Amino acid sequence: MKNLSNFIAANTSSTTTGEIIAFVLYFVIVLGIGIFFFIKDKNNIGEKTFFLGGRKMGGFVAALSAGASDMSAWVLMGLPGAIYIAGYSQVWISIGLLIGTILAWCFVAPKLRRYSIMANDSITIPQFFTNRFLSKSPLLQVICAVIFVIVYCVYGASSISACGTLLNTLFGLDPRIGMSIATVIIIIYVFLGGFKAVCWTDFFQGLLMLAALLITPIIAVSLLNANGAVAAGTIPGNFYNFLATGKFDWISISTILTGLGWGLGYFGMPHIIVRYISIKSEPEMKKSRLIGIGWTALILVFATVVGIVGRQYLGDSVTGASNTVFVAMARKVFPIFLGGVIISAIVAASMSTADSQLLAASSAFSSDVYKTVIDKKASDKKIMWVGRIVIVVISLLAFGIAMLGSGDKPIVPAFSTIMSLVSAAWAAFGAAFGPVVILSLYWRRLNFKGAVASIIVGFVVDILWMILFNFEYYGQTSVIFNTNLYEIIPGFIASLVAGILVSIFTKAPDTEVTDLFDKVKETKELN
């Protein structure tokens, strides 16, 4: 067989006209959506419209938007790359995420939508937490907003870094230039169009991502069957084993727990669960649930297949850059222009998450800090413009973090891979907010102090666990005791325990709070 490594290197060192045309068309469509909604809503846009689409999002758009904002570049680069290297033992991540999204759509989405409306029409997650307890204290909103800004800077950096890596791989651009281009485009269309632009671009990008993952491995398998051979290279000994070491030891057990632990993130991911409260009616919610679960299932299954088929189709040729396994397959199996369109799905994945993260962080700061603490009389229009300014600031901070992990000798190696950035942000959100979302919806006794304790303890435990056991700096792992366990698990457990204990040992919530809880519980549908 032809030396595939040389083939890929030769084909990724230069830009083809077809790929350039495909990318230009893609970016024109994305920017066009932002400009369309800016013009359409420029005379009728306020805080609720800009940050939540006026609670008028249809089920199909909301479902694909939630999925696309969830499945960032890691599902097309990080996850297939991990499976390409380690094999079936990494499939537990896909299993955990599928279980998590099913539980979130079934048990969080409908009740959170109803509760957010009945709790003073909350339009952000921090607002919901505060209104859930009928509190006048801005403490919860401020704490949430601070965590949002910190974590979204890291999360946004992963998407920006992915764009830099992709444009470097495809066109030979300096990764820093690629990251700069992506940052500017994301800022423009989120700045202009707000929530509607984000949801509709996510809808478009969700379809593109699904098509890319469905088609690429199928064609690769057909070519493998036609050639009757696997690409040159070796398959690791335990590649086809669901146990990382091939035996039931702690490393295998912790790998399974870590993979399943990813599913916990769905209960506390602000940019995903805010989609739930934007859906316009109960019938649309039911539609969204089916579409959202189905879309996520297909994405996870075929991202897994890409990693497995990629190992057979590409052999060892991309082991030094495993994140590019999908890129290499797409460029190999498709004609130039179509390959460019398919690969645009990776940019779509990166941007679909980055735009949602920017908007969630922006809404948290402008609505929950600026309007609550700084200028209580601010108009909707002023809040909207504060939010737009925050979008720019957070984008630049995320860009700076991505730059710290870029280059052959990154300043902070822990920021150098897409998967490490995503896993850190995913765990922080899941541990900080997941338990308090569940307790808020299903436990009558939860009080304001318990919610505050749950968020703070979950976030702190998660960060400490990551720094002490999982963090890498200048090529060294800061391991005191190597547990090989994802930090979201201890963080989530600590958060849940803290919320319950503090609520039990402090004053019970007021009657008005429990009455609201009971009213929501008795309400089965709310259009």
SULSULCOR-V948402 format. One record per residue. RES is the residue in one letter. SS is DSSP state (2 for helix, 1 for strand, 0 for the rest). D_FIRST is the distance of its C-alpha to the first C-alpha in Angstrom with 1 decimal. Layout:
BEGIN
res->[RES & RES]
ss->[SS & SS]
d_first->[D_FIRST & D_FIRST]
END
This chain:
BEGIN
res->[M & K & N & L & S & N & F & I & A & A & N & T & S & S & T & T & T & G & E & I & I & A & F & V & L & Y & F & V & I & V & L & G & I & G & I & F & F & F & I & K & D & K & N & N & I & G & E & K & T & F & F & L & G & G & R & K & M & G & G & F & V & A & A & L & S & A & G & A & S & D & M & S & A & W & V & L & M & G & L & P & G & A & I & Y & I & A & G & Y & S & Q & V & W & I & S & I & G & L & L & I & G & T & I & L & A & W & C & F & V & A & P & K & L & R & R & Y & S & I & M & A & N & D & S & I & T & I & P & Q & F & F & T & N & R & F & L & S & K & S & P & L & L & Q & V & I & C & A & V & I & F & V & I & V & Y & C & V & Y & G & A & S & S & I & S & A & C & G & T & L & L & N & T & L & F & G & L & D & P & R & I & G & M & S & I & A & T & V & I & I & I & I & Y & V & F & L & G & G & F & K & A & V & C & W & T & D & F & F & Q & G & L & L & M & L & A & A & L & L & I & T & P & I & I & A & V & S & L & L & N & A & N & G & A & V & A & A & G & T & I & P & G & N & F & Y & N & F & L & A & T & G & K & F & D & W & I & S & I & S & T & I & L & T & G & L & G & W & G & L & G & Y & F & G & M & P & H & I & I & V & R & Y & I & S & I & K & S & E & P & E & M & K & K & S & R & L & I & G & I & G & W & T & A & L & I & L & V & F & A & T & V & V & G & I & V & G & R & Q & Y & L & G & D & S & V & T & G & A & S & N & T & V & F & V & A & M & A & R & K & V & F & P & I & F & L & G & G & V & I & I & S & A & I & V & A & A & S & M & S & T & A & D & S & Q & L & L & A & A & S & S & A & F & S & S & D & V & Y & K & T & V & I & D & K & K & A & S & D & K & K & I & M & W & V & G & R & I & V & I & V & V & I & S & L & L & A & F & G & I & A & M & L & G & S & G & D & K & P & I & V & P & A & F & S & T & I & M & S & L & V & S & A & A & W & A & A & F & G & A & A & F & G & P & V & V & I & L & S & L & Y & W & R & R & L & N & F & K & G & A & V & A & S & I & I & V & G & F & V & V & D & I & L & W & M & I & L & F & N & F & E & Y & Y & G & Q & T & S & V & I & F & N & T & N & L & Y & E & I & I & P & G & F & I & A & S & L & V & A & G & I & L & V & S & I & F & T & K & A & P & D & T & E & V & T & D & L & F & D & K & V & K & E & T & K & E & L & N]
ss->[0 & 0 & 0 & 2 & 2 & 2 & 2 & 2 & 2 & 2 & 2 & 2 & 0 & 0 & 0 & 0 & 2 & 2 & 2 & 2 & 2 & 2 & 2 & 2 & 2 & 2 & 2 & 2 & 2 & 2 & 2 & 2 & 2 & 2 & 2 & 2 & 2 & 2 & 2 & 2 & 2 & 0 & 0 & 0 & 0 & 0 & 2 & 2 & 2 & 2 & 2 & 2 & 2 & 2 & 2 & 0 & 1 & 0 & 2 & 2 & 2 & 2 & 2 & 2 & 2 & 2 & 2 & 2 & 2 & 2 & 0 & 0 & 2 & 2 & 2 & 0 & 0 & 2 & 2 & 2 & 2 & 2 & 2 & 2 & 2 & 2 & 2 & 2 & 2 & 2 & 2 & 2 & 2 & 2 & 2 & 2 & 2 & 2 & 2 & 2 & 2 & 2 & 2 & 2 & 2 & 2 & 2 & 2 & 2 & 2 & 2 & 2 & 2 & 2 & 2 & 2 & 2 & 2 & 0 & 0 & 0 & 0 & 0 & 0 & 2 & 2 & 2 & 2 & 2 & 2 & 2 & 2 & 0 & 0 & 0 & 0 & 0 & 0 & 2 & 2 & 2 & 2 & 2 & 2 & 2 & 2 & 2 & 2 & 2 & 2 & 2 & 2 & 2 & 2 & 2 & 2 & 2 & 2 & 2 & 2 & 2 & 2 & 2 & 2 & 2 & 2 & 2 & 2 & 2 & 2 & 2 & 0 & 0 & 0 & 2 & 2 & 2 & 2 & 2 & 2 & 2 & 2 & 2 & 2 & 2 & 2 & 2 & 2 & 2 & 2 & 2 & 2 & 2 & 2 & 2 & 2 & 2 & 2 & 2 & 2 & 2 & 2 & 2 & 2 & 2 & 2 & 2 & 2 & 2 & 2 & 2 & 2 & 2 & 2 & 2 & 2 & 2 & 2 & 2 & 2 & 2 & 2 & 2 & 2 & 2 & 2 & 2 & 0 & 0 & 0 & 0 & 0 & 0 & 0 & 0 & 0 & 0 & 0 & 0 & 0 & 0 & 0 & 0 & 0 & 0 & 0 & 0 & 0 & 0 & 2 & 2 & 2 & 2 & 2 & 2 & 2 & 2 & 2 & 2 & 2 & 2 & 2 & 2 & 2 & 2 & 2 & 2 & 0 & 0 & 2 & 2 & 2 & 2 & 2 & 2 & 2 & 2 & 2 & 1 & 0 & 0 & 2 & 2 & 2 & 2 & 2 & 2 & 2 & 2 & 2 & 2 & 2 & 2 & 2 & 2 & 2 & 2 & 2 & 2 & 2 & 2 & 2 & 2 & 2 & 2 & 2 & 2 & 2 & 2 & 2 & 2 & 2 & 2 & 2 & 0 & 0 & 0 & 0 & 2 & 2 & 2 & 2 & 2 & 2 & 2 & 2 & 2 & 2 & 2 & 2 & 2 & 2 & 2 & 0 & 0 & 2 & 2 & 2 & 2 & 2 & 2 & 2 & 2 & 2 & 2 & 2 & 2 & 2 & 2 & 2 & 2 & 2 & 2 & 2 & 2 & 2 & 2 & 2 & 2 & 2 & 2 & 2 & 2 & 2 & 2 & 2 & 2 & 2 & 2 & 2 & 2 & 2 & 2 & 2 & 0 & 0 & 0 & 0 & 0 & 2 & 2 & 2 & 2 & 2 & 2 & 2 & 2 & 2 & 2 & 2 & 2 & 2 & 2 & 2 & 2 & 2 & 2 & 2 & 2 & 2 & 2 & 2 & 2 & 2 & 0 & 0 & 0 & 0 & 0 & 0 & 0 & 0 & 2 & 2 & 2 & 0 & 0 & 2 & 2 & 2 & 2 & 2 & 2 & 2 & 2 & 2 & 2 & 2 & 2 & 2 & 2 & 2 & 2 & 2 & 2 & 2 & 2 & 2 & 2 & 2 & 2 & 2 & 0 & 0 & 0 & 0 & 0 & 2 & 2 & 2 & 2 & 2 & 2 & 2 & 2 & 2 & 2 & 2 & 2 & 2 & 2 & 2 & 2 & 2 & 2 & 2 & 2 & 2 & 2 & 2 & 0 & 1 & 1 & 0 & 0 & 1 & 1 & 0 & 0 & 0 & 0 & 0 & 0 & 0 & 0 & 0 & 2 & 2 & 2 & 2 & 2 & 2 & 2 & 2 & 2 & 2 & 2 & 2 & 2 & 2 & 2 & 2 & 2 & 2 & 0 & 0 & 0 & 0 & 0 & 0 & 2 & 2 & 2 & 2 & 2 & 2 & 2 & 2 & 2 & 2 & 2 & 2 & 0 & 0 & 0 & 0 & 0]
d_first->[0.0 & 3.8 & 6.3 & 7.8 & 11.1 & 11.8 & 11.1 & 13.6 & 15.9 & 16.2 & 16.9 & 19.3 & 21.3 & 23.0 & 24.8 & 24.4 & 27.6 & 26.5 & 26.0 & 29.4 & 31.1 & 29.9 & 31.1 & 34.4 & 35.1 & 34.5 & 36.8 & 39.4 & 39.6 & 39.9 & 42.6 & 44.3 & 44.8 & 46.5 & 48.8 & 49.6 & 51.0 & 52.8 & 54.6 & 55.2 & 56.7 & 58.2 & 61.8 & 61.3 & 59.1 & 60.3 & 59.1 & 58.4 & 56.6 & 54.5 & 53.4 & 53.5 & 53.4 & 56.9 & 55.8 & 54.8 & 51.1 & 50.0 & 48.1 & 44.9 & 44.6 & 45.9 & 43.4 & 40.3 & 41.8 & 42.3 & 38.8 & 37.2 & 39.5 & 38.4 & 34.6 & 34.0 & 30.7 & 30.2 & 29.4 & 26.5 & 25.5 & 27.4 & 27.3 & 23.6 & 22.9 & 25.2 & 23.7 & 20.1 & 21.4 & 24.1 & 23.4 & 26.1 & 29.0 & 28.8 & 29.3 & 33.0 & 33.2 & 32.4 & 34.8 & 37.5 & 37.2 & 37.4 & 40.5 & 42.0 & 41.6 & 43.2 & 46.1 & 46.6 & 46.7 & 49.0 & 51.4 & 51.4 & 50.8 & 53.8 & 56.3 & 55.3 & 55.7 & 59.2 & 60.3 & 59.2 & 61.3 & 64.3 & 64.2 & 65.5 & 62.6 & 60.2 & 57.4 & 55.5 & 54.6 & 57.0 & 59.7 & 59.2 & 59.6 & 62.8 & 64.2 & 63.3 & 66.1 & 68.4 & 68.4 & 69.7 & 68.1 & 65.1 & 63.7 & 60.9 & 59.8 & 59.8 & 57.9 & 55.2 & 55.0 & 54.5 & 51.7 & 50.1 & 50.1 & 48.7 & 45.9 & 44.9 & 44.5 & 41.9 & 40.3 & 40.4 & 38.7 & 35.6 & 35.3 & 35.9 & 33.5 & 30.8 & 31.5 & 31.3 & 28.0 & 26.6 & 28.0 & 26.9 & 23.2 & 23.4 & 25.8 & 26.1 & 29.7 & 31.6 & 31.6 & 35.4 & 35.6 & 33.4 & 35.7 & 38.7 & 37.6 & 37.0 & 40.3 & 42.3 & 40.9 & 41.5 & 45.1 & 45.9 & 45.2 & 46.6 & 49.5 & 50.4 & 49.8 & 50.2 & 49.4 & 49.1 & 46.6 & 44.6 & 44.7 & 43.8 & 40.9 & 39.7 & 40.1 & 37.9 & 35.3 & 35.4 & 34.4 & 31.6 & 30.2 & 30.5 & 28.7 & 25.8 & 25.4 & 25.8 & 23.4 & 20.4 & 19.3 & 20.3 & 17.9 & 15.1 & 15.9 & 16.2 & 12.7 & 11.6 & 14.0 & 12.9 & 9.3 & 10.9 & 8.7 & 9.1 & 7.2 & 7.5 & 11.2 & 14.5 & 16.8 & 20.4 & 22.9 & 25.1 & 22.6 & 23.8 & 27.4 & 30.0 & 31.8 & 30.4 & 31.2 & 30.8 & 34.6 & 37.6 & 38.7 & 39.9 & 36.6 & 35.3 & 38.6 & 38.8 & 35.2 & 36.4 & 39.6 & 38.0 & 35.6 & 38.6 & 40.7 & 38.8 & 40.6 & 43.9 & 43.1 & 43.7 & 47.4 & 48.0 & 45.5 & 48.0 & 45.8 & 44.7 & 48.1 & 49.9 & 48.1 & 50.0 & 53.4 & 52.5 & 52.2 & 55.2 & 56.3 & 55.9 & 54.4 & 51.8 & 51.2 & 50.5 & 48.1 & 46.4 & 46.0 & 44.1 & 41.9 & 41.3 & 40.4 & 38.2 & 36.3 & 35.8 & 34.6 & 31.9 & 30.8 & 30.6 & 28.9 & 26.1 & 25.8 & 25.3 & 22.7 & 20.8 & 20.7 & 19.6 & 17.0 & 15.8 & 15.1 & 12.9 & 11.2 & 11.0 & 11.1 & 13.2 & 12.5 & 16.0 & 18.1 & 20.3 & 21.0 & 20.8 & 23.3 & 20.8 & 18.4 & 20.1 & 20.0 & 16.3 & 15.7 & 18.5 & 17.4 & 13.9 & 15.4 & 18.7 & 20.2 & 21.6 & 25.2 & 24.5 & 22.1 & 24.9 & 27.3 & 25.3 & 24.8 & 28.5 & 29.0 & 28.3 & 31.0 & 33.1 & 32.7 & 33.8 & 36.7 & 37.9 & 38.6 & 39.9 & 42.4 & 43.7 & 44.2 & 46.0 & 48.3 & 49.1 & 49.9 & 51.9 & 53.9 & 54.7 & 56.1 & 58.0 & 59.4 & 59.8 & 60.8 & 62.0 & 64.0 & 65.1 & 66.1 & 66.2 & 67.6 & 68.8 & 70.2 & 67.1 & 66.5 & 63.4 & 62.5 & 62.9 & 60.7 & 58.0 & 58.1 & 58.1 & 55.0 & 53.3 & 54.2 & 52.8 & 49.5 & 49.2 & 50.3 & 47.9 & 45.0 & 45.8 & 46.1 & 42.8 & 41.2 & 42.9 & 41.4 & 37.9 & 38.5 & 39.6 & 36.2 & 34.2 & 32.8 & 31.2 & 34.5 & 36.0 & 39.8 & 39.4 & 36.0 & 37.0 & 36.7 & 33.2 & 31.2 & 31.5 & 31.8 & 34.5 & 36.6 & 36.4 & 37.1 & 40.1 & 41.6 & 40.9 & 42.7 & 45.6 & 46.4 & 45.9 & 48.2 & 50.8 & 51.2 & 49.8 & 52.7 & 55.4 & 54.0 & 54.1 & 57.6 & 58.9 & 58.1 & 59.0 & 61.6 & 65.1 & 66.3 & 63.8 & 65.8 & 65.1 & 65.2 & 62.7 & 60.3 & 60.6 & 60.1 & 57.1 & 55.3 & 56.2 & 55.5 & 52.1 & 51.0 & 52.4 & 51.1 & 47.6 & 47.6 & 49.1 & 46.6 & 43.7 & 45.3 & 46.4 & 43.4 & 40.3 & 40.6 & 38.8 & 40.4 & 39.2 & 36.5 & 39.1 & 39.5 & 43.2 & 43.3 & 46.8 & 45.7 & 42.1 & 42.4 & 38.8 & 40.5 & 40.1 & 43.3 & 44.0 & 45.2 & 48.0 & 48.9 & 49.2 & 51.3 & 53.5 & 54.0 & 55.0 & 57.4 & 59.0 & 59.6 & 61.3 & 63.4 & 64.6 & 65.6 & 67.4 & 69.4 & 70.3 & 72.5 & 71.4 & 70.4 & 73.2 & 74.3 & 73.0 & 69.5 & 69.6 & 71.2 & 68.3 & 65.8 & 67.8 & 67.9 & 64.1 & 63.7 & 66.1 & 64.4 & 61.7 & 60.9 & 61.5 & 60.7]
END
